[in-house]
Amino acid sequence: MAAGDVGALLREMMMVILKIGGPLLAVSLAVGLVVSLIQAATQINEATLIFAPKVLAICVALLLLGPFMRASLFEFTTAMFDRMVAIGGS
């Protein structure tokens, strides 16, 4: 396995990580920002208030984006096993 192959593999791995984790982090960030703005506008300083909307939003995002995330991870895993077989066979 050449250095270029390792670099391409690392790049592909980072893209899969971004595909899987990025949408959930973005949803969590957006919900946290909205709840914080509401808390600032109403002057309610309850620290636990932010957790319920975040959990609900992440659950909805997982339901909607779960098939995409699963497909991305399955495709990457299949490619990795194919590469392992190709390296072992040569």
Chimera marker file (.cmm) of the C-alpha trace (Angstrom):
<marker_set name="trace">
<marker id="1" x="0.000" y="0.000" z="0.000" r="1" g="1" b="0" radius="0.5"/>
<marker id="2" x="1.605" y="3.249" z="-1.150" r="1" g="1" b="0" radius="0.5"/>
<marker id="3" x="1.585" y="6.569" z="0.684" r="1" g="1" b="0" radius="0.5"/>
<marker id="4" x="-0.897" y="7.956" z="-1.843" r="1" g="1" b="0" radius="0.5"/>
<marker id="5" x="-3.273" y="5.085" z="-1.088" r="1" g="1" b="0" radius="0.5"/>
<marker id="6" x="-3.097" y="5.794" z="2.621" r="1" g="1" b="0" radius="0.5"/>
<marker id="7" x="-3.794" y="9.489" z="2.020" r="1" g="1" b="0" radius="0.5"/>
<marker id="8" x="-6.786" y="8.682" z="-0.161" r="1" g="1" b="0" radius="0.5"/>
<marker id="9" x="-8.057" y="6.243" z="2.441" r="1" g="1" b="0" radius="0.5"/>
<marker id="10" x="-7.754" y="8.833" z="5.211" r="1" g="1" b="0" radius="0.5"/>
<marker id="11" x="-9.536" y="11.423" z="3.074" r="1" g="1" b="0" radius="0.5"/>
<marker id="12" x="-12.367" y="9.011" z="2.334" r="1" g="1" b="0" radius="0.5"/>
<marker id="13" x="-12.601" y="8.090" z="6.014" r="1" g="1" b="0" radius="0.5"/>
<marker id="14" x="-12.864" y="11.741" z="7.050" r="1" g="1" b="0" radius="0.5"/>
<marker id="15" x="-15.598" y="12.335" z="4.477" r="1" g="1" b="0" radius="0.5"/>
<marker id="16" x="-17.599" y="9.415" z="5.875" r="1" g="1" b="0" radius="0.5"/>
<marker id="17" x="-17.168" y="10.799" z="9.386" r="1" g="1" b="0" radius="0.5"/>
<marker id="18" x="-18.456" y="14.179" z="8.217" r="1" g="1" b="0" radius="0.5"/>
<marker id="19" x="-21.396" y="12.563" z="6.410" r="1" g="1" b="0" radius="0.5"/>
<marker id="20" x="-22.402" y="10.630" z="9.511" r="1" g="1" b="0" radius="0.5"/>
<marker id="21" x="-21.692" y="13.129" z="12.269" r="1" g="1" b="0" radius="0.5"/>
<marker id="22" x="-22.089" y="16.465" z="10.506" r="1" g="1" b="0" radius="0.5"/>
<marker id="23" x="-25.875" y="16.568" z="10.132" r="1" g="1" b="0" radius="0.5"/>
<marker id="24" x="-26.449" y="15.588" z="13.756" r="1" g="1" b="0" radius="0.5"/>
<marker id="25" x="-24.004" y="18.217" z="14.973" r="1" g="1" b="0" radius="0.5"/>
<marker id="26" x="-25.630" y="20.847" z="12.752" r="1" g="1" b="0" radius="0.5"/>
<marker id="27" x="-29.105" y="19.999" z="14.069" r="1" g="1" b="0" radius="0.5"/>
<marker id="28" x="-27.855" y="20.107" z="17.646" r="1" g="1" b="0" radius="0.5"/>
<marker id="29" x="-26.146" y="23.449" z="17.032" r="1" g="1" b="0" radius="0.5"/>
<marker id="30" x="-29.226" y="24.979" z="15.398" r="1" g="1" b="0" radius="0.5"/>
<marker id="31" x="-31.591" y="23.817" z="18.148" r="1" g="1" b="0" radius="0.5"/>
<marker id="32" x="-29.187" y="25.008" z="20.840" r="1" g="1" b="0" radius="0.5"/>
<marker id="33" x="-28.937" y="28.415" z="19.202" r="1" g="1" b="0" radius="0.5"/>
<marker id="34" x="-32.721" y="28.783" z="18.899" r="1" g="1" b="0" radius="0.5"/>
<marker id="35" x="-33.325" y="27.693" z="22.497" r="1" g="1" b="0" radius="0.5"/>
<marker id="36" x="-30.591" y="30.038" z="23.717" r="1" g="1" b="0" radius="0.5"/>
<marker id="37" x="-32.168" y="32.950" z="21.853" r="1" g="1" b="0" radius="0.5"/>
<marker id="38" x="-35.548" y="32.110" z="23.365" r="1" g="1" b="0" radius="0.5"/>
<marker id="39" x="-33.994" y="31.889" z="26.818" r="1" g="1" b="0" radius="0.5"/>
<marker id="40" x="-32.279" y="35.238" z="26.335" r="1" g="1" b="0" radius="0.5"/>
<marker id="41" x="-35.467" y="36.888" z="25.109" r="1" g="1" b="0" radius="0.5"/>
<marker id="42" x="-37.620" y="35.545" z="27.949" r="1" g="1" b="0" radius="0.5"/>
<marker id="43" x="-34.853" y="35.730" z="30.580" r="1" g="1" b="0" radius="0.5"/>
<marker id="44" x="-35.429" y="32.123" z="31.616" r="1" g="1" b="0" radius="0.5"/>
<marker id="45" x="-32.061" y="30.833" z="32.798" r="1" g="1" b="0" radius="0.5"/>
<marker id="46" x="-32.820" y="27.164" z="33.292" r="1" g="1" b="0" radius="0.5"/>
<marker id="47" x="-29.818" y="25.033" z="32.343" r="1" g="1" b="0" radius="0.5"/>
<marker id="48" x="-31.818" y="21.840" z="31.858" r="1" g="1" b="0" radius="0.5"/>
<marker id="49" x="-34.319" y="23.429" z="29.465" r="1" g="1" b="0" radius="0.5"/>
<marker id="50" x="-32.008" y="23.040" z="26.492" r="1" g="1" b="0" radius="0.5"/>
<marker id="51" x="-31.653" y="19.249" z="26.723" r="1" g="1" b="0" radius="0.5"/>
<marker id="52" x="-35.213" y="18.154" z="25.908" r="1" g="1" b="0" radius="0.5"/>
<marker id="53" x="-35.477" y="20.007" z="22.573" r="1" g="1" b="0" radius="0.5"/>
<marker id="54" x="-31.975" y="18.864" z="21.582" r="1" g="1" b="0" radius="0.5"/>
<marker id="55" x="-32.722" y="15.215" z="22.321" r="1" g="1" b="0" radius="0.5"/>
<marker id="56" x="-36.013" y="15.420" z="20.443" r="1" g="1" b="0" radius="0.5"/>
<marker id="57" x="-34.401" y="17.127" z="17.443" r="1" g="1" b="0" radius="0.5"/>
<marker id="58" x="-31.548" y="14.615" z="17.302" r="1" g="1" b="0" radius="0.5"/>
<marker id="59" x="-34.023" y="11.718" z="17.476" r="1" g="1" b="0" radius="0.5"/>
<marker id="60" x="-36.014" y="13.201" z="14.580" r="1" g="1" b="0" radius="0.5"/>
<marker id="61" x="-32.804" y="13.785" z="12.622" r="1" g="1" b="0" radius="0.5"/>
<marker id="62" x="-31.742" y="10.181" z="13.231" r="1" g="1" b="0" radius="0.5"/>
<marker id="63" x="-35.099" y="8.932" z="12.000" r="1" g="1" b="0" radius="0.5"/>
<marker id="64" x="-34.897" y="11.055" z="8.855" r="1" g="1" b="0" radius="0.5"/>
<marker id="65" x="-31.189" y="10.696" z="8.107" r="1" g="1" b="0" radius="0.5"/>
<marker id="66" x="-30.638" y="7.179" z="9.460" r="1" g="1" b="0" radius="0.5"/>
<marker id="67" x="-30.979" y="5.399" z="6.112" r="1" g="1" b="0" radius="0.5"/>
<marker id="68" x="-28.510" y="7.818" z="4.474" r="1" g="1" b="0" radius="0.5"/>
<marker id="69" x="-26.037" y="7.404" z="7.322" r="1" g="1" b="0" radius="0.5"/>
<marker id="70" x="-26.379" y="3.615" z="7.242" r="1" g="1" b="0" radius="0.5"/>
<marker id="71" x="-25.871" y="3.519" z="3.477" r="1" g="1" b="0" radius="0.5"/>
<marker id="72" x="-22.757" y="5.702" z="3.710" r="1" g="1" b="0" radius="0.5"/>
<marker id="73" x="-21.235" y="3.548" z="6.415" r="1" g="1" b="0" radius="0.5"/>
<marker id="74" x="-22.163" y="0.315" z="4.628" r="1" g="1" b="0" radius="0.5"/>
<marker id="75" x="-20.618" y="1.551" z="1.381" r="1" g="1" b="0" radius="0.5"/>
<marker id="76" x="-17.390" y="2.559" z="3.147" r="1" g="1" b="0" radius="0.5"/>
<marker id="77" x="-17.181" y="-0.724" z="5.058" r="1" g="1" b="0" radius="0.5"/>
<marker id="78" x="-17.743" y="-2.748" z="1.895" r="1" g="1" b="0" radius="0.5"/>
<marker id="79" x="-15.004" y="-0.792" z="0.124" r="1" g="1" b="0" radius="0.5"/>
<marker id="80" x="-12.616" y="-1.401" z="3.043" r="1" g="1" b="0" radius="0.5"/>
<marker id="81" x="-13.250" y="-5.148" z="3.041" r="1" g="1" b="0" radius="0.5"/>
<marker id="82" x="-12.773" y="-5.228" z="-0.744" r="1" g="1" b="0" radius="0.5"/>
<marker id="83" x="-9.445" y="-3.451" z="-0.322" r="1" g="1" b="0" radius="0.5"/>
<marker id="84" x="-8.378" y="-5.885" z="2.414" r="1" g="1" b="0" radius="0.5"/>
<marker id="85" x="-9.154" y="-8.821" z="0.146" r="1" g="1" b="0" radius="0.5"/>
<marker id="86" x="-7.274" y="-7.197" z="-2.747" r="1" g="1" b="0" radius="0.5"/>
<marker id="87" x="-4.206" y="-6.537" z="-0.594" r="1" g="1" b="0" radius="0.5"/>
<marker id="88" x="-4.248" y="-10.015" z="0.935" r="1" g="1" b="0" radius="0.5"/>
<marker id="89" x="-4.648" y="-11.687" z="-2.443" r="1" g="1" b="0" radius="0.5"/>
<marker id="90" x="-1.592" y="-10.075" z="-4.047" r="1" g="1" b="0" radius="0.5"/>
<link id1="1" id2="2" r="1" g="1" b="0" radius="0.2"/>
<link id1="2" id2="3" r="1" g="1" b="0" radius="0.2"/>
<link id1="3" id2="4" r="1" g="1" b="0" radius="0.2"/>
<link id1="4" id2="5" r="1" g="1" b="0" radius="0.2"/>
<link id1="5" id2="6" r="1" g="1" b="0" radius="0.2"/>
<link id1="6" id2="7" r="1" g="1" b="0" radius="0.2"/>
<link id1="7" id2="8" r="1" g="1" b="0" radius="0.2"/>
<link id1="8" id2="9" r="1" g="1" b="0" radius="0.2"/>
<link id1="9" id2="10" r="1" g="1" b="0" radius="0.2"/>
<link id1="10" id2="11" r="1" g="1" b="0" radius="0.2"/>
<link id1="11" id2="12" r="1" g="1" b="0" radius="0.2"/>
<link id1="12" id2="13" r="1" g="1" b="0" radius="0.2"/>
<link id1="13" id2="14" r="1" g="1" b="0" radius="0.2"/>
<link id1="14" id2="15" r="1" g="1" b="0" radius="0.2"/>
<link id1="15" id2="16" r="1" g="1" b="0" radius="0.2"/>
<link id1="16" id2="17" r="1" g="1" b="0" radius="0.2"/>
<link id1="17" id2="18" r="1" g="1" b="0" radius="0.2"/>
<link id1="18" id2="19" r="1" g="1" b="0" radius="0.2"/>
<link id1="19" id2="20" r="1" g="1" b="0" radius="0.2"/>
<link id1="20" id2="21" r="1" g="1" b="0" radius="0.2"/>
<link id1="21" id2="22" r="1" g="1" b="0" radius="0.2"/>
<link id1="22" id2="23" r="1" g="1" b="0" radius="0.2"/>
<link id1="23" id2="24" r="1" g="1" b="0" radius="0.2"/>
<link id1="24" id2="25" r="1" g="1" b="0" radius="0.2"/>
<link id1="25" id2="26" r="1" g="1" b="0" radius="0.2"/>
<link id1="26" id2="27" r="1" g="1" b="0" radius="0.2"/>
<link id1="27" id2="28" r="1" g="1" b="0" radius="0.2"/>
<link id1="28" id2="29" r="1" g="1" b="0" radius="0.2"/>
<link id1="29" id2="30" r="1" g="1" b="0" radius="0.2"/>
<link id1="30" id2="31" r="1" g="1" b="0" radius="0.2"/>
<link id1="31" id2="32" r="1" g="1" b="0" radius="0.2"/>
<link id1="32" id2="33" r="1" g="1" b="0" radius="0.2"/>
<link id1="33" id2="34" r="1" g="1" b="0" radius="0.2"/>
<link id1="34" id2="35" r="1" g="1" b="0" radius="0.2"/>
<link id1="35" id2="36" r="1" g="1" b="0" radius="0.2"/>
<link id1="36" id2="37" r="1" g="1" b="0" radius="0.2"/>
<link id1="37" id2="38" r="1" g="1" b="0" radius="0.2"/>
<link id1="38" id2="39" r="1" g="1" b="0" radius="0.2"/>
<link id1="39" id2="40" r="1" g="1" b="0" radius="0.2"/>
<link id1="40" id2="41" r="1" g="1" b="0" radius="0.2"/>
<link id1="41" id2="42" r="1" g="1" b="0" radius="0.2"/>
<link id1="42" id2="43" r="1" g="1" b="0" radius="0.2"/>
<link id1="43" id2="44" r="1" g="1" b="0" radius="0.2"/>
<link id1="44" id2="45" r="1" g="1" b="0" radius="0.2"/>
<link id1="45" id2="46" r="1" g="1" b="0" radius="0.2"/>
<link id1="46" id2="47" r="1" g="1" b="0" radius="0.2"/>
<link id1="47" id2="48" r="1" g="1" b="0" radius="0.2"/>
<link id1="48" id2="49" r="1" g="1" b="0" radius="0.2"/>
<link id1="49" id2="50" r="1" g="1" b="0" radius="0.2"/>
<link id1="50" id2="51" r="1" g="1" b="0" radius="0.2"/>
<link id1="51" id2="52" r="1" g="1" b="0" radius="0.2"/>
<link id1="52" id2="53" r="1" g="1" b="0" radius="0.2"/>
<link id1="53" id2="54" r="1" g="1" b="0" radius="0.2"/>
<link id1="54" id2="55" r="1" g="1" b="0" radius="0.2"/>
<link id1="55" id2="56" r="1" g="1" b="0" radius="0.2"/>
<link id1="56" id2="57" r="1" g="1" b="0" radius="0.2"/>
<link id1="57" id2="58" r="1" g="1" b="0" radius="0.2"/>
<link id1="58" id2="59" r="1" g="1" b="0" radius="0.2"/>
<link id1="59" id2="60" r="1" g="1" b="0" radius="0.2"/>
<link id1="60" id2="61" r="1" g="1" b="0" radius="0.2"/>
<link id1="61" id2="62" r="1" g="1" b="0" radius="0.2"/>
<link id1="62" id2="63" r="1" g="1" b="0" radius="0.2"/>
<link id1="63" id2="64" r="1" g="1" b="0" radius="0.2"/>
<link id1="64" id2="65" r="1" g="1" b="0" radius="0.2"/>
<link id1="65" id2="66" r="1" g="1" b="0" radius="0.2"/>
<link id1="66" id2="67" r="1" g="1" b="0" radius="0.2"/>
<link id1="67" id2="68" r="1" g="1" b="0" radius="0.2"/>
<link id1="68" id2="69" r="1" g="1" b="0" radius="0.2"/>
<link id1="69" id2="70" r="1" g="1" b="0" radius="0.2"/>
<link id1="70" id2="71" r="1" g="1" b="0" radius="0.2"/>
<link id1="71" id2="72" r="1" g="1" b="0" radius="0.2"/>
<link id1="72" id2="73" r="1" g="1" b="0" radius="0.2"/>
<link id1="73" id2="74" r="1" g="1" b="0" radius="0.2"/>
<link id1="74" id2="75" r="1" g="1" b="0" radius="0.2"/>
<link id1="75" id2="76" r="1" g="1" b="0" radius="0.2"/>
<link id1="76" id2="77" r="1" g="1" b="0" radius="0.2"/>
<link id1="77" id2="78" r="1" g="1" b="0" radius="0.2"/>
<link id1="78" id2="79" r="1" g="1" b="0" radius="0.2"/>
<link id1="79" id2="80" r="1" g="1" b="0" radius="0.2"/>
<link id1="80" id2="81" r="1" g="1" b="0" radius="0.2"/>
<link id1="81" id2="82" r="1" g="1" b="0" radius="0.2"/>
<link id1="82" id2="83" r="1" g="1" b="0" radius="0.2"/>
<link id1="83" id2="84" r="1" g="1" b="0" radius="0.2"/>
<link id1="84" id2="85" r="1" g="1" b="0" radius="0.2"/>
<link id1="85" id2="86" r="1" g="1" b="0" radius="0.2"/>
<link id1="86" id2="87" r="1" g="1" b="0" radius="0.2"/>
<link id1="87" id2="88" r="1" g="1" b="0" radius="0.2"/>
<link id1="88" id2="89" r="1" g="1" b="0" radius="0.2"/>
<link id1="89" id2="90" r="1" g="1" b="0" radius="0.2"/>
</marker_set>
